[in-house]
Amino acid sequence: AMFVEIKPFTVNLGADDPVGFLQVQIQVLTFSSEVADELERNKPVIRNNLSLLFGEQKSADLRSEEGKTVLQQKILELVQKVVTDYGSGGKVEGVYFTNFVMQ
């Protein structure tokens, strides 16, 4: 197993959201060194797409475990799409939150 760290994101949530910002740090799991290299090479695309995704979130949805699980699945799909579009198309096995703060 290889984990690729995606350094912390801090994004503002919507102006009408009672929470001001979301800070998230994730680790991406793959069993392929080729995919791990592709994740490193494509981090700017991944970070851009994740920033857009995180900025669309509502704090009320993210308070529950189910909401976090839905976000986790969206992140996995987004990262897999980058590997498919810009790399070998190898498999991303999972994504894991290592930091998740809303304030």
NULOLUM-716850 format. One record per residue (C-alpha): residue in three letters; residue number from 1; x, y, z. Coordinates in Angstrom, 3 decimals. Layout:
! residues N
("ALA", NUM, (X, Y, Z))
...
***
This chain:
! residues 103
("ALA", 1, (0.000, 0.000, 0.000))
("MET", 2, (1.168, 3.526, -0.811))
("PHE", 3, (-0.370, 6.691, 0.541))
("VAL", 4, (-0.032, 10.056, -1.179))
("GLU", 5, (-0.641, 13.057, 1.038))
("ILE", 6, (-2.734, 15.930, -0.213))
("LYS", 7, (-1.702, 18.833, 1.991))
("PRO", 8, (-4.380, 20.732, 3.909))
("PHE", 9, (-7.022, 22.705, 2.091))
("THR", 10, (-8.693, 25.660, 3.681))
("VAL", 11, (-11.736, 26.897, 1.798))
("ASN", 12, (-14.460, 29.397, 2.577))
("LEU", 13, (-17.947, 27.995, 2.669))
("GLY", 14, (-20.919, 29.904, 1.257))
("ALA", 15, (-21.752, 33.331, 2.645))
("ASP", 16, (-25.053, 31.994, 4.034))
("ASP", 17, (-23.385, 29.034, 5.787))
("PRO", 18, (-23.090, 29.427, 9.578))
("VAL", 19, (-19.590, 27.911, 9.410))
("GLY", 20, (-16.935, 30.187, 7.948))
("PHE", 21, (-14.449, 27.712, 6.547))
("LEU", 22, (-13.552, 24.084, 6.047))
("GLN", 23, (-10.057, 22.692, 6.471))
("VAL", 24, (-9.418, 19.201, 5.078))
("GLN", 25, (-6.330, 17.047, 4.691))
("ILE", 26, (-6.479, 13.684, 2.927))
("GLN", 27, (-4.353, 10.675, 2.099))
("VAL", 28, (-4.942, 8.809, -1.173))
("LEU", 29, (-4.394, 5.027, -1.177))
("THR", 30, (-3.096, 3.068, -4.150))
("PHE", 31, (-1.299, -0.228, -4.565))
("SER", 32, (0.511, 0.947, -7.698))
("SER", 33, (3.767, 2.926, -7.621))
("GLU", 34, (2.890, 4.185, -11.105))
("VAL", 35, (-0.400, 5.623, -9.837))
("ALA", 36, (1.379, 7.127, -6.802))
("ASP", 37, (3.785, 8.899, -9.170))
("GLU", 38, (0.866, 10.103, -11.304))
("LEU", 39, (-0.870, 11.483, -8.227))
("GLU", 40, (2.290, 13.431, -7.333))
("ARG", 41, (2.693, 14.771, -10.888))
("ASN", 42, (-0.939, 15.833, -11.143))
("LYS", 43, (-1.350, 17.412, -7.714))
("PRO", 44, (-2.076, 20.876, -9.167))
("VAL", 45, (-5.070, 19.490, -11.101))
("ILE", 46, (-6.213, 17.448, -8.107))
("ARG", 47, (-5.899, 20.410, -5.728))
("ASN", 48, (-7.810, 22.679, -8.112))
("ASN", 49, (-10.661, 20.220, -8.527))
("LEU", 50, (-10.813, 19.474, -4.808))
("SER", 51, (-10.854, 23.184, -3.947))
("LEU", 52, (-13.886, 23.626, -6.175))
("LEU", 53, (-15.579, 20.564, -4.655))
("PHE", 54, (-14.899, 21.610, -1.059))
("GLY", 55, (-16.163, 25.143, -1.697))
("GLU", 56, (-19.559, 23.733, -2.763))
("GLN", 57, (-20.121, 21.876, 0.525))
("LYS", 58, (-22.655, 22.781, 3.219))
("SER", 59, (-21.531, 22.459, 6.824))
("ALA", 60, (-24.876, 20.944, 7.863))
("ASP", 61, (-24.266, 18.032, 5.473))
("LEU", 62, (-20.713, 17.490, 6.715))
("ARG", 63, (-21.627, 17.212, 10.399))
("SER", 64, (-22.883, 13.647, 9.996))
("GLU", 65, (-20.834, 10.554, 9.264))
("GLU", 66, (-23.026, 9.960, 6.212))
("GLY", 67, (-22.235, 13.429, 4.868))
("LYS", 68, (-18.511, 12.857, 5.292))
("THR", 69, (-18.826, 9.461, 3.591))
("VAL", 70, (-20.606, 11.041, 0.616))
("LEU", 71, (-17.847, 13.663, 0.357))
("GLN", 72, (-15.205, 10.939, 0.625))
("GLN", 73, (-16.795, 9.097, -2.330))
("LYS", 74, (-16.899, 12.292, -4.403))
("ILE", 75, (-13.210, 12.884, -3.651))
("LEU", 76, (-12.357, 9.326, -4.699))
("GLU", 77, (-14.240, 9.739, -7.986))
("LEU", 78, (-12.574, 13.088, -8.650))
("VAL", 79, (-9.061, 11.757, -7.969))
("GLN", 80, (-9.723, 8.630, -10.032))
("LYS", 81, (-10.894, 10.814, -12.934))
("VAL", 82, (-7.602, 12.748, -12.883))
("VAL", 83, (-5.611, 9.487, -12.939))
("THR", 84, (-7.791, 8.224, -15.790))
("ASP", 85, (-7.638, 11.462, -17.814))
("TYR", 86, (-3.987, 12.412, -17.224))
("GLY", 87, (-2.296, 9.142, -16.337))
("SER", 88, (-2.385, 5.417, -16.861))
("GLY", 89, (-5.944, 4.933, -15.697))
("GLY", 90, (-4.665, 2.823, -12.803))
("LYS", 91, (-6.777, 2.338, -9.708))
("VAL", 92, (-7.084, 4.651, -6.751))
("GLU", 93, (-8.216, 2.408, -3.883))
("GLY", 94, (-9.436, 4.940, -1.368))
("VAL", 95, (-9.176, 8.338, 0.244))
("TYR", 96, (-8.939, 8.989, 3.964))
("PHE", 97, (-9.443, 12.160, 5.966))
("THR", 98, (-6.469, 12.851, 8.227))
("ASN", 99, (-7.732, 16.279, 9.270))
("PHE", 100, (-11.264, 17.665, 9.095))
("VAL", 101, (-12.070, 20.989, 10.743))
("MET", 102, (-15.018, 23.338, 10.309))
("GLN", 103, (-15.055, 26.742, 12.014))
***
